[in-house]
C-alpha cells in the first residue's frame, strides 16, 4: 500500500497495520511518540485520508480526533490539497511530553453542531493595497508583493513596490489583525505603521531578502526574482494557512531560474514553512536583511540555522531561518555599499528541484523572546524537532 502522509513542522514516521478495520467495526487508533527529551506542542500532524483507510465515499470532514479515554475533540482541520472539492488531508496538533507516548482515535462525529474555532491561520490576496499577498497566525504576520506593484515601479507610478523579499508585520496580540490593519489603510482611519497596542509594520524590505527571500549567487553577485505573478490560496483555518506563489522566470548571469513558492504557517509557530520548486541551479541562497547592520549575526551549521538579533526603533527583533539537516552548505554575512543589498545568506543544496526551510521572527515587544539567547534557543529546539520527528503509528 502506498501511504501518503506528511507533516509540515515535523516529518512524520508512519507505520500502518496490515489490516484496516472499517469504523463500523473498530476506530482507528493513532499512537504518537516523542523521541526527544523536550515537550512538544504546536507541531501539526498531517495525515492523508487514504492512510486512514477511509473509503473514497467517506467524508473526512465528518471525523474528529480525540485522546483515547476522553470525550473532547481536539481542534482539527480538513484540507483539500488537490483542489477537487473533497478534503483529503486531516490536520491536528497533539501535546506530547518529553519521551512520552499518547494514543488518539479517529471517530465519526455526531450530528450535533459545534462552534467553529476561529481561523487564526489566515492568508489572502490583498487587491485593495495594490496587490500584496499577506498571511498570519496567532503569533506573527507576513506579506510579499505582486505584479501590479512591480509595474507601478517600472512605469514610475508612485506607491509601487519592486521586491521578492518577505516583509514582517510585528503583531503583539493573539487575534487576527491583517484585515483590520488593511482596513485602516484603505479607509484612511489609521495606519499600520504606528503601534496603537496591536503592533505595527516598521520592518523595511526594499531590495533586501527581508526574512527568507531567495537568491542565486554567481561569482560574487547575488541575483533574484521580481514580484510574484500568480497566487493560489490552498487553505485557511484554525491549524494552518497555505498558498502558492509563482514567479516569472528570471536570469542569474545567463542561467534561467524558475521559482514557485509553496508557503504555509501553522498555529503557534513563529516560522513559516517554505517549500520552493526551483530549476536552473544546483544551489540557492536564502537571506535575512541586515538593515543598518547594527545587530549580531549567528549561524550554526551543525544544528541548521542562521539568525540576526537587532535593535529596531524602541525594541529589539530576532529574525531567523531553520533548515532540515544536511541541507545548509554554508552561510555568509554579505556586505554591499548599497544598504538594502546587505543580507545574512545561507547556501542550500537543491535536491530534486526543491529546497525547504522555515523562516520567521520574534519581536521583543511581543513578549516571548526578550533576549537574543531566548530567540536562538527557540531556533535550536525548532531544528531539533524537524530533524527528530514525532513517530506516528495507525492501527
N, C-alpha and C positions, 0 to 999 in steps of 0.2 A: 504493500500500500504506500503510495506517495503521500507524505504528510506535509501540508502547507501551514507552517506556524512560524511566527517570529515575534520579537519584542522590540520596542523602539529604544528604550533606555537600558534594557537588559536583554541580551541574546538568550533565548530560552533553549534549554536542552530538553527535548520531549521524547518520552517513551510511551508508546500506545500499546495497550494489551491486544493480543491477537484476536480476542473475542469481544465484540462490542454489543452490549445488550440494548434493546430499544427502551425508551423511557417507560413504556408500559410495564417492563419487567424490572428495570433497575436504573437508578440515577447514575450519571457519570460522576465519578469521584476524581477530583483534581488535587493531587498532592504536590505541594510546593515546598522545597527545601532551600535553606540559605546556607551556602558553603562558607560564608565569611563570618568573622568574629565581630561584626558590626551589625546593628539593627538596620533593616531595610524597609523603606516606605517610599511612596511617590515614584514607584517603578511600575511601568504599565505592562502587564501580561497581555499578550495579543494571541488569540487562538482562532484559527480558521474553522469555519463551520464543518468542513469535511473531516478535520481532525477530531471533532466531537462525535462523529458517527451519525450525524443527523441526516435525514432523507432530504432530497432536493426540494420536496414539497413542504418541509418543516420551516416555519418562520423563526429565524434566530431571535427576532425582537421579542418573542413571547417567552423567552427563557431568561432566568436570572441566576446569579451566583450568590451563595451564602455559605458561611462556615458550617461544617458538619456539626450538628448538635444545637444549632441556633435556628431562629425563625426570621431573622432580619436579613434582608438582601443587601449586598454591597452595591454601591453605585457602580453601574456598568454602562457601556456604550457600544452600540452596534454600528458597524461601518460597512458601507457599500464601496469596496475598493475598486471593483472592476467596472462600475458605472452602469450595471444592468438593471438598477432599480430594486435589487434584493440584497439585504445585508448578508455579508459573507465572512465577517470577522467580528469577534467579541473582545472587548477591552475591559479590564478591571485592574485595580491596584490593591494587592494584598499588603498587610503589615506583618512582617516576619522578623522575630527577634534573632539575635546573633546565634548562628549554628543551630537554628531551630527548624522544625517542620510543621506545617499546618495542612489540614485537609479541607477542601471546599467541594461543594456539589452543585452541579448544573441542574436546575429544576424548572419545570413548567410553572410559570406564574399563574395565579388565579385571575379571574376577570375583574377583580376589584381595581378601580382606577387609583393609581398612586401619583402623587405630585412629582412632576418632572424636576430634577435637580437643575440648578442654574448652569448655563453654558459659560463657565468661567474661561474655557479654552475656545477662543473665538478668532476668526480672521475674515477679512473681506477685501474686495477691491473698493477703492475709495475715489470715485469719479468726481465728487464734489471738491476734492483737494487735488486738482489736476488729474492724476491717476496713480496714486500710491497703491501699494498693497500692504496692509497692516495686520499684525497678529499679536495676541496677548494671552496670558493665563492669569492666575491669581497673584503672581509674583513679579512678572516682567512684561514689557511690551516692545515691539519692534516695527519697523517699516522699511520698505525699499521703493524704488521709483520706476514708473512706466514710460511708454513711448511718447506720450503727449508732452510730458515734462522734458524729455530729451529734445523733441522737435522745437519746443519753445526756445531752448538754448541755441540750437542750430539756426533758428530764424531770428535770433536776437530779440525775442519777446520776453519782457520782464516776468519774473516769477517761475521760470523753469528750473529744472534740476537735471544735471547730467552726471549720473553715478550709478554703478552697480554695487556700491558699498551698502552695508547694513546699518541702519540707524537704530538707536536705542531710545525708548521713551521711559524715563525714570519714574515709575509709579511707586507709591508707598501705601497703597490701600489694596485690600483683597478683592474688592468688587471690580467689575469691568469698567474701563474708562475710555476706550477708543472712541465709541460713538459720541460720548459726552464731550470729549475734547475736540473732536472734529466739528461738532455742532457749534461749539464756541467760535471756532474759526469761521464757519460758513455764515453764521448769523451776526457776527461782529459783536457778540455779547461778552467776549473774553478772549484769552489767548492761552495756548498750551505751552508757551514759552515762559510763563510765570507760574510759580508754585503757590497755589491757594489752599494747600493742605493735602492734595492728592498726588503731587509730583509735578514733573514738567519735562519738556524736551529742551535740554540745554547741551545735548551731545552733538557736536558738529561732525559731519561726514565729509562733505565736499568730494574731492578726488581720491580720498583715502579708501581703505577697505572697510572702514567702520569697525564692526565686530563680525568678522567671518566672511568677508568678501574674498573672491578668489583672484589669482593672477598666475601668469606663466612667466618664468624668468629665463631669458635668453642672454647669455653672457652676463652683463652687469645690469641689464634693464628688465623691469617688470612690465608686462603687458596685461591688459584686462578688458573685459567686455564693457559695453554701454548698458543702457537701461533694459529691463526685461521687455519682451514684445508681446507675450501672451501669458495668461494666468488661468488656473483652474482650481477652484476650491473642492477638496475631497470631502472633508467633514469638519464639523464643529460640535462641541458638546461639553459635558462635564469632565471628561477624561482627556480629550485630545482635540486639537485642530491641526489639519494638514492641508497642503496645497502644493501646486506645481507651478513653477515659473520657467518660461522658455526664453532664451536669449538668441539674438541674431548671431550667425557665425562671425567670428572675429579673428583678427590677424595678430600673430605673435612672431614678428620678424620673418614673415613668409610662410609660417605654419598656420593652416586654417584650423581654428579651435571651435568645437561645438560644445554647448553648455546647457544643461537642463537641471534645475534645482528642484528636488522633492524635499520640502521642509515640513517638519512637524514640531509641535510644542505640547507637552503634557502637563497636566495639573501638578502643581507643587515643584516643578523643575525651574531652575534659573537658566537652563541651557536649552536652546532649540537644536533639534537634530537635523543636519544637512546631509542628504544623500544626493551626490551630484554625478550625473551621467556626463562624461566628457570624452572627446576624441581629439586626435591631432597632437597629443603629447603623452609622454610616459610618466610625467610628474607634474604636479600642480602645487601652487602655494596658496595658503590662506593666511589672512593677516588681521592685525589689530592696530587701529590708528594710535599714534603716539602723541597726537595733539601738540602740546607745547614742549614735549619731551622733558617734562619736569617730574616724572614719576619713576617707578622702579620696575624693570622688566625681569622676568624669570622664565626659565624653561627647564623641563625635566624629561629627558629622552627616555629614561627607563620607565617612568610611570605614564608618560604620554600626554603632556600638557604644556601650554605656554600661558603667560598672563602678564598683565600690566596693571599696577596699582598707582593711581594718580590723584592729585588734588583736582577738584572740579568745583569752581565757584566757592560756596561756603561749606562744602562737604568733600568726600573722597569717593572714588569709584574703582572697583576692580572689574576688569574685563578679562575673559579667558576663553581658550579653546582646548577641548579634550579629544584625544584620538584613540581609536582601538589599537591594541598592542601591535607593534612591529609595522605600523603604517607611517609614523613620522620619521623621516630620514635625518633631518637637522632643523635648526632654527637660526634666524638671523635678525639682528636689530639693524634695519636698513635706514640710513640717514641720507637725506637728499636736500639740496639747497631750497627746494620748494617744500614748505612745511607739510602740506597735505599729502605728499608722497612718502612721508616717513611712517613706516609701519614695522611692527614686530611680526616677521613672517615665519611660518612653519612650512617645510618642504615635505610633500606627501607622495608616496608611490601611487600610481594609478593602476588598479588591478581590475581586469575585465571591464575596462572603460568606466570605472566607478571609483569615487572616494567617499568616505563617510567621516563626519566629525560632529562635535557638539559644541555650540558656541553661545555665549551669553555674558551676563554681568551681575554684579552685586553692588548695590548702592548703599553707602554707609547710612544715609538718612532713612532708608527703608527698614533698617534695624537688625537684620540677620547677620550682616558681616561688617563689623565695626573696625576691623584691623586687616592688614594685608595677610597676616598669618591665618586668620579665620577663613578668608577667601581661598587661600591656597590649600588649606585643609579640606575644604569642600571639593576643590578640583581633584585632589588626591583620592578622596573617597569615591568620587564620581567615576574616575578612571578605574579604580579597583572593582567597582560594581559592574561596569560594562565588560570588563575583562574576566570577571569571575561570576558568570550569570547565575541567576536563580535556576534551580533544577525543577522542571515541571513534568509530572507523570499523570497520564489519564488512564483510568480503569473503568 
